[in-house]
Amino acid sequence: MINEAVQNNTRLFLSHFTSTTHHPWGTPSNYTKEQYFADDGIITKHVDMNKYLNTIRFVDRWIGDILKLLDETGIANETLVVAVGDQ
């Protein structure tokens, strides 16, 4: 879609909404998750925090992929990116 807009010299509006960063903090099943806390015998206390941190890393990488695509297509300097939080 981005490449098509670049080739046709047309404007493009993209919108992406994610609820991924909200409880229960899901990531795709094939996403490699990190263990952020040592297994100290009470790891169950950290399950939610691990899910949250992995979700933030997933979304951060996704945004990075989008920005990289804009850069690779040569339109990064002509693109307005607006990030809006819901809180």
Secondary structure, 3 states (H helix, E strand, C coil): CHHHHHHHCCCCCCCCCCCCCCCCCCCCCCCCCCCCCCCCCCHHHHHHHHHHHHHHHHHHHHHHHHHHHHHHCCCHHHCCCCCCCCC
